[in-house]
Amino acid sequence: MADNDYDPAGSTQMFRAFVDEAPAAQAPGTVTTYGSSSSSSSRTPVIVIGAIVALVVIAGVIWLAVK
């Protein structure tokens, strides 16, 4: 008699427990938003620095090619 819902690793049961538990940890009446402005604003300096570094590398490659 095999039980098809049995997960020997228990990952499915742990995931279901997490999903069922998540709303209980949240205060009633609050709304969870993903991708809020606070997370995007913290990434803005990283994106700007990355763009500056990319421009410096491209300028260096062009300078070496012309030289």
KETI-358101 format. One record per atom (N, C-alpha, C): residue number from 1; residue in one letter; atom name; x, y, z. Coordinates in steps of 0.02 Angstrom, whole numbers, plus 50000, padded with zeros to 5 digits. Example, Ala and Ser with C-alpha at 12.3 -4.5 7.8 and 13.67 -1.06 7.14 Angstrom:
<pts>
<pt num="1" residuo="a" atomo="N" east="50660" north="49716" up="50390"/>
<pt num="1" residuo="a" atomo="CA" east="50615" north="49775" up="50390"/>
<pt num="1" residuo="a" atomo="C" east="50660" north="49835" up="50390"/>
<pt num="2" residuo="s" atomo="N" east="50642" north="49888" up="50354"/>
<pt num="2" residuo="s" atomo="CA" east="50684" north="49947" up="50357"/>
<pt num="2" residuo="s" atomo="C" east="50645" north="50002" up="50394"/>
</pts>
This chain:
<pts>
<pt num="1" residuo="m" atomo="N" east="50042" north="49941" up="50000"/>
<pt num="1" residuo="m" atomo="CA" east="50000" north="50000" up="50000"/>
<pt num="1" residuo="m" atomo="C" east="50045" north="50062" up="50000"/>
<pt num="2" residuo="a" atomo="N" east="50055" north="50092" up="49943"/>
<pt num="2" residuo="a" atomo="CA" east="50099" north="50150" up="49938"/>
<pt num="2" residuo="a" atomo="C" east="50058" north="50214" up="49943"/>
<pt num="3" residuo="d" atomo="N" east="50085" north="50261" up="49981"/>
<pt num="3" residuo="d" atomo="CA" east="50053" north="50326" up="49988"/>
<pt num="3" residuo="d" atomo="C" east="50088" north="50374" up="49939"/>
<pt num="4" residuo="n" atomo="N" east="50053" north="50397" up="49888"/>
<pt num="4" residuo="n" atomo="CA" east="50082" north="50439" up="49836"/>
<pt num="4" residuo="n" atomo="C" east="50098" north="50509" up="49861"/>
<pt num="5" residuo="d" atomo="N" east="50070" north="50531" up="49917"/>
<pt num="5" residuo="d" atomo="CA" east="50082" north="50597" up="49944"/>
<pt num="5" residuo="d" atomo="C" east="50142" north="50599" up="49990"/>
<pt num="6" residuo="y" atomo="N" east="50175" north="50543" up="50002"/>
<pt num="6" residuo="y" atomo="CA" east="50232" north="50541" up="50048"/>
<pt num="6" residuo="y" atomo="C" east="50294" north="50571" up="50016"/>
<pt num="7" residuo="d" atomo="N" east="50326" north="50616" up="50051"/>
<pt num="7" residuo="d" atomo="CA" east="50388" north="50647" up="50028"/>
<pt num="7" residuo="d" atomo="C" east="50443" north="50628" up="50076"/>
<pt num="8" residuo="p" atomo="N" east="50489" north="50584" up="50055"/>
<pt num="8" residuo="p" atomo="CA" east="50540" north="50559" up="50102"/>
<pt num="8" residuo="p" atomo="C" east="50586" north="50615" up="50129"/>
<pt num="9" residuo="a" atomo="N" east="50596" north="50668" up="50090"/>
<pt num="9" residuo="a" atomo="CA" east="50638" north="50722" up="50114"/>
<pt num="9" residuo="a" atomo="C" east="50600" north="50770" up="50159"/>
<pt num="10" residuo="g" atomo="N" east="50535" north="50770" up="50154"/>
<pt num="10" residuo="g" atomo="CA" east="50493" north="50814" up="50195"/>
<pt num="10" residuo="g" atomo="C" east="50490" north="50885" up="50169"/>
<pt num="11" residuo="s" atomo="N" east="50517" north="50898" up="50110"/>
<pt num="11" residuo="s" atomo="CA" east="50519" north="50967" up="50085"/>
<pt num="11" residuo="s" atomo="C" east="50449" north="50993" up="50069"/>
<pt num="12" residuo="t" atomo="N" east="50406" north="50950" up="50044"/>
<pt num="12" residuo="t" atomo="CA" east="50338" north="50972" up="50029"/>
<pt num="12" residuo="t" atomo="C" east="50300" north="50991" up="50092"/>
<pt num="13" residuo="q" atomo="N" east="50309" north="50950" up="50144"/>
<pt num="13" residuo="q" atomo="CA" east="50275" north="50965" up="50207"/>
<pt num="13" residuo="q" atomo="C" east="50303" north="51029" up="50238"/>
<pt num="14" residuo="m" atomo="N" east="50368" north="51040" up="50233"/>
<pt num="14" residuo="m" atomo="CA" east="50397" north="51102" up="50260"/>
<pt num="14" residuo="m" atomo="C" east="50373" north="51163" up="50221"/>
<pt num="15" residuo="f" atomo="N" east="50368" north="51155" up="50154"/>
<pt num="15" residuo="f" atomo="CA" east="50344" north="51211" up="50113"/>
<pt num="15" residuo="f" atomo="C" east="50271" north="51227" up="50130"/>
<pt num="16" residuo="r" atomo="N" east="50230" north="51176" up="50137"/>
<pt num="16" residuo="r" atomo="CA" east="50160" north="51188" up="50155"/>
<pt num="16" residuo="r" atomo="C" east="50154" north="51220" up="50223"/>
<pt num="17" residuo="a" atomo="N" east="50196" north="51200" up="50271"/>
<pt num="17" residuo="a" atomo="CA" east="50195" north="51231" up="50337"/>
<pt num="17" residuo="a" atomo="C" east="50215" north="51304" up="50332"/>
<pt num="18" residuo="f" atomo="N" east="50265" north="51319" up="50290"/>
<pt num="18" residuo="f" atomo="CA" east="50287" north="51388" up="50281"/>
<pt num="18" residuo="f" atomo="C" east="50231" north="51430" up="50250"/>
<pt num="19" residuo="v" atomo="N" east="50199" north="51405" up="50198"/>
<pt num="19" residuo="v" atomo="CA" east="50146" north="51442" up="50165"/>
<pt num="19" residuo="v" atomo="C" east="50087" north="51453" up="50211"/>
<pt num="20" residuo="d" atomo="N" east="50069" north="51401" up="50249"/>
<pt num="20" residuo="d" atomo="CA" east="50013" north="51408" up="50295"/>
<pt num="20" residuo="d" atomo="C" east="50029" north="51454" up="50353"/>
<pt num="21" residuo="e" atomo="N" east="50093" north="51457" up="50372"/>
<pt num="21" residuo="e" atomo="CA" east="50114" north="51497" up="50430"/>
<pt num="21" residuo="e" atomo="C" east="50125" north="51570" up="50412"/>
<pt num="22" residuo="a" atomo="N" east="50143" north="51586" up="50351"/>
<pt num="22" residuo="a" atomo="CA" east="50161" north="51654" up="50331"/>
<pt num="22" residuo="a" atomo="C" east="50107" north="51706" up="50346"/>
<pt num="23" residuo="p" atomo="N" east="50044" north="51695" up="50328"/>
<pt num="23" residuo="p" atomo="CA" east="49994" north="51746" up="50343"/>
<pt num="23" residuo="p" atomo="C" east="49982" north="51754" up="50418"/>
<pt num="24" residuo="a" atomo="N" east="49993" north="51702" up="50457"/>
<pt num="24" residuo="a" atomo="CA" east="49983" north="51706" up="50529"/>
<pt num="24" residuo="a" atomo="C" east="50035" north="51751" up="50561"/>
<pt num="25" residuo="a" atomo="N" east="50095" north="51754" up="50533"/>
<pt num="25" residuo="a" atomo="CA" east="50148" north="51796" up="50561"/>
<pt num="25" residuo="a" atomo="C" east="50136" north="51870" up="50546"/>
<pt num="26" residuo="q" atomo="N" east="50095" north="51883" up="50497"/>
<pt num="26" residuo="q" atomo="CA" east="50080" north="51952" up="50476"/>
<pt num="26" residuo="q" atomo="C" east="50024" north="51980" up="50519"/>
<pt num="27" residuo="a" atomo="N" east="50029" north="52042" up="50538"/>
<pt num="27" residuo="a" atomo="CA" east="49976" north="52073" up="50578"/>
<pt num="27" residuo="a" atomo="C" east="49912" north="52078" up="50537"/>
<pt num="28" residuo="p" atomo="N" east="49855" north="52068" up="50569"/>
<pt num="28" residuo="p" atomo="CA" east="49792" north="52072" up="50532"/>
<pt num="28" residuo="p" atomo="C" east="49781" north="52143" up="50505"/>
<pt num="29" residuo="g" atomo="N" east="49756" north="52145" up="50444"/>
<pt num="29" residuo="g" atomo="CA" east="49740" north="52209" up="50413"/>
<pt num="29" residuo="g" atomo="C" east="49798" north="52242" up="50377"/>
<pt num="30" residuo="t" atomo="N" east="49856" north="52211" up="50378"/>
<pt num="30" residuo="t" atomo="CA" east="49913" north="52240" up="50341"/>
<pt num="30" residuo="t" atomo="C" east="49918" north="52209" up="50273"/>
<pt num="31" residuo="v" atomo="N" east="49947" north="52246" up="50227"/>
<pt num="31" residuo="v" atomo="CA" east="49954" north="52223" up="50159"/>
<pt num="31" residuo="v" atomo="C" east="50028" north="52215" up="50144"/>
<pt num="32" residuo="t" atomo="N" east="50047" north="52157" up="50117"/>
<pt num="32" residuo="t" atomo="CA" east="50116" north="52146" up="50099"/>
<pt num="32" residuo="t" atomo="C" east="50126" north="52165" up="50027"/>
<pt num="33" residuo="t" atomo="N" east="50176" north="52208" up="50014"/>
<pt num="33" residuo="t" atomo="CA" east="50191" north="52228" up="49946"/>
<pt num="33" residuo="t" atomo="C" east="50262" north="52206" up="49930"/>
<pt num="34" residuo="y" atomo="N" east="50271" north="52177" up="49872"/>
<pt num="34" residuo="y" atomo="CA" east="50336" north="52156" up="49850"/>
<pt num="34" residuo="y" atomo="C" east="50361" north="52206" up="49799"/>
<pt num="35" residuo="g" atomo="N" east="50426" north="52220" up="49800"/>
<pt num="35" residuo="g" atomo="CA" east="50455" north="52268" up="49753"/>
<pt num="35" residuo="g" atomo="C" east="50438" north="52340" up="49772"/>
<pt num="36" residuo="s" atomo="N" east="50435" north="52353" up="49837"/>
<pt num="36" residuo="s" atomo="CA" east="50419" north="52420" up="49859"/>
<pt num="36" residuo="s" atomo="C" east="50475" north="52469" up="49843"/>
<pt num="37" residuo="s" atomo="N" east="50463" north="52532" up="49851"/>
<pt num="37" residuo="s" atomo="CA" east="50511" north="52583" up="49832"/>
<pt num="37" residuo="s" atomo="C" east="50574" north="52580" up="49875"/>
<pt num="38" residuo="s" atomo="N" east="50570" north="52555" up="49936"/>
<pt num="38" residuo="s" atomo="CA" east="50629" north="52552" up="49978"/>
<pt num="38" residuo="s" atomo="C" east="50681" north="52504" up="49951"/>
<pt num="39" residuo="s" atomo="N" east="50659" north="52447" up="49922"/>
<pt num="39" residuo="s" atomo="CA" east="50707" north="52400" up="49895"/>
<pt num="39" residuo="s" atomo="C" east="50736" north="52425" up="49829"/>
<pt num="40" residuo="s" atomo="N" east="50696" north="52459" up="49789"/>
<pt num="40" residuo="s" atomo="CA" east="50721" north="52485" up="49725"/>
<pt num="40" residuo="s" atomo="C" east="50767" north="52545" up="49737"/>
<pt num="41" residuo="s" atomo="N" east="50753" north="52585" up="49787"/>
<pt num="41" residuo="s" atomo="CA" east="50795" north="52643" up="49800"/>
<pt num="41" residuo="s" atomo="C" east="50862" north="52621" up="49828"/>
<pt num="42" residuo="s" atomo="N" east="50866" north="52564" up="49862"/>
<pt num="42" residuo="s" atomo="CA" east="50930" north="52540" up="49888"/>
<pt num="42" residuo="s" atomo="C" east="50973" north="52512" up="49832"/>
<pt num="43" residuo="r" atomo="N" east="50943" north="52492" up="49776"/>
<pt num="43" residuo="r" atomo="CA" east="50980" north="52466" up="49719"/>
<pt num="43" residuo="r" atomo="C" east="51004" north="52522" up="49672"/>
<pt num="44" residuo="t" atomo="N" east="50977" north="52580" up="49677"/>
<pt num="44" residuo="t" atomo="CA" east="50994" north="52634" up="49632"/>
<pt num="44" residuo="t" atomo="C" east="51068" north="52652" up="49633"/>
<pt num="45" residuo="p" atomo="N" east="51100" north="52660" up="49691"/>
<pt num="45" residuo="p" atomo="CA" east="51172" north="52675" up="49690"/>
<pt num="45" residuo="p" atomo="C" east="51213" north="52620" up="49658"/>
<pt num="46" residuo="v" atomo="N" east="51195" north="52559" up="49667"/>
<pt num="46" residuo="v" atomo="CA" east="51232" north="52503" up="49637"/>
<pt num="46" residuo="v" atomo="C" east="51226" north="52506" up="49561"/>
<pt num="47" residuo="i" atomo="N" east="51168" north="52521" up="49536"/>
<pt num="47" residuo="i" atomo="CA" east="51158" north="52526" up="49464"/>
<pt num="47" residuo="i" atomo="C" east="51197" north="52585" up="49435"/>
<pt num="48" residuo="v" atomo="N" east="51197" north="52641" up="49470"/>
<pt num="48" residuo="v" atomo="CA" east="51233" north="52700" up="49446"/>
<pt num="48" residuo="v" atomo="C" east="51308" north="52686" up="49446"/>
<pt num="49" residuo="i" atomo="N" east="51334" north="52656" up="49499"/>
<pt num="49" residuo="i" atomo="CA" east="51406" north="52640" up="49503"/>
<pt num="49" residuo="i" atomo="C" east="51424" north="52590" up="49448"/>
<pt num="50" residuo="g" atomo="N" east="51381" north="52541" up="49437"/>
<pt num="50" residuo="g" atomo="CA" east="51393" north="52492" up="49383"/>
<pt num="50" residuo="g" atomo="C" east="51396" north="52524" up="49315"/>
<pt num="51" residuo="a" atomo="N" east="51352" north="52572" up="49303"/>
<pt num="51" residuo="a" atomo="CA" east="51351" north="52607" up="49239"/>
<pt num="51" residuo="a" atomo="C" east="51415" north="52648" up="49230"/>
<pt num="52" residuo="i" atomo="N" east="51437" north="52681" up="49284"/>
<pt num="52" residuo="i" atomo="CA" east="51498" north="52721" up="49280"/>
<pt num="52" residuo="i" atomo="C" east="51559" north="52677" up="49266"/>
<pt num="53" residuo="v" atomo="N" east="51562" north="52620" up="49301"/>
<pt num="53" residuo="v" atomo="CA" east="51618" north="52573" up="49290"/>
<pt num="53" residuo="v" atomo="C" east="51617" north="52548" up="49219"/>
<pt num="54" residuo="a" atomo="N" east="51558" north="52532" up="49192"/>
<pt num="54" residuo="a" atomo="CA" east="51553" north="52508" up="49123"/>
<pt num="54" residuo="a" atomo="C" east="51577" north="52561" up="49074"/>
<pt num="55" residuo="l" atomo="N" east="51558" north="52624" up="49086"/>
<pt num="55" residuo="l" atomo="CA" east="51580" north="52678" up="49042"/>
<pt num="55" residuo="l" atomo="C" east="51656" north="52687" up="49045"/>
<pt num="56" residuo="v" atomo="N" east="51685" north="52681" up="49104"/>
<pt num="56" residuo="v" atomo="CA" east="51758" north="52688" up="49111"/>
<pt num="56" residuo="v" atomo="C" east="51793" north="52631" up="49075"/>
<pt num="57" residuo="v" atomo="N" east="51767" north="52570" up="49080"/>
<pt num="57" residuo="v" atomo="CA" east="51798" north="52513" up="49046"/>
<pt num="57" residuo="v" atomo="C" east="51793" north="52522" up="48970"/>
<pt num="58" residuo="i" atomo="N" east="51735" north="52544" up="48946"/>
<pt num="58" residuo="i" atomo="CA" east="51727" north="52554" up="48874"/>
<pt num="58" residuo="i" atomo="C" east="51774" north="52610" up="48850"/>
<pt num="59" residuo="a" atomo="N" east="51780" north="52664" up="48889"/>
<pt num="59" residuo="a" atomo="CA" east="51825" north="52718" up="48870"/>
<pt num="59" residuo="a" atomo="C" east="51897" north="52693" up="48869"/>
<pt num="60" residuo="g" atomo="N" east="51915" north="52651" up="48916"/>
<pt num="60" residuo="g" atomo="CA" east="51983" north="52623" up="48918"/>
<pt num="60" residuo="g" atomo="C" east="51997" north="52579" up="48858"/>
<pt num="61" residuo="v" atomo="N" east="51949" north="52539" up="48837"/>
<pt num="61" residuo="v" atomo="CA" east="51957" north="52496" up="48779"/>
<pt num="61" residuo="v" atomo="C" east="51965" north="52538" up="48716"/>
<pt num="62" residuo="i" atomo="N" east="51923" north="52590" up="48709"/>
<pt num="62" residuo="i" atomo="CA" east="51928" north="52634" up="48651"/>
<pt num="62" residuo="i" atomo="C" east="51995" north="52671" up="48650"/>
<pt num="63" residuo="w" atomo="N" east="52017" north="52694" up="48709"/>
<pt num="63" residuo="w" atomo="CA" east="52082" north="52729" up="48713"/>
<pt num="63" residuo="w" atomo="C" east="52139" north="52683" up="48693"/>
<pt num="64" residuo="l" atomo="N" east="52136" north="52619" up="48716"/>
<pt num="64" residuo="l" atomo="CA" east="52189" north="52572" up="48696"/>
<pt num="64" residuo="l" atomo="C" east="52186" north="52555" up="48621"/>
<pt num="65" residuo="a" atomo="N" east="52126" north="52553" up="48593"/>
<pt num="65" residuo="a" atomo="CA" east="52120" north="52538" up="48523"/>
<pt num="65" residuo="a" atomo="C" east="52146" north="52595" up="48479"/>
<pt num="66" residuo="v" atomo="N" east="52136" north="52657" up="48501"/>
<pt num="66" residuo="v" atomo="CA" east="52159" north="52715" up="48462"/>
<pt num="66" residuo="v" atomo="C" east="52234" north="52725" up="48471"/>
<pt num="67" residuo="k" atomo="N" east="52260" north="52709" up="48527"/>
<pt num="67" residuo="k" atomo="CA" east="52330" north="52721" up="48542"/>
<pt num="67" residuo="k" atomo="C" east="52374" north="52678" up="48501"/>
</pts>
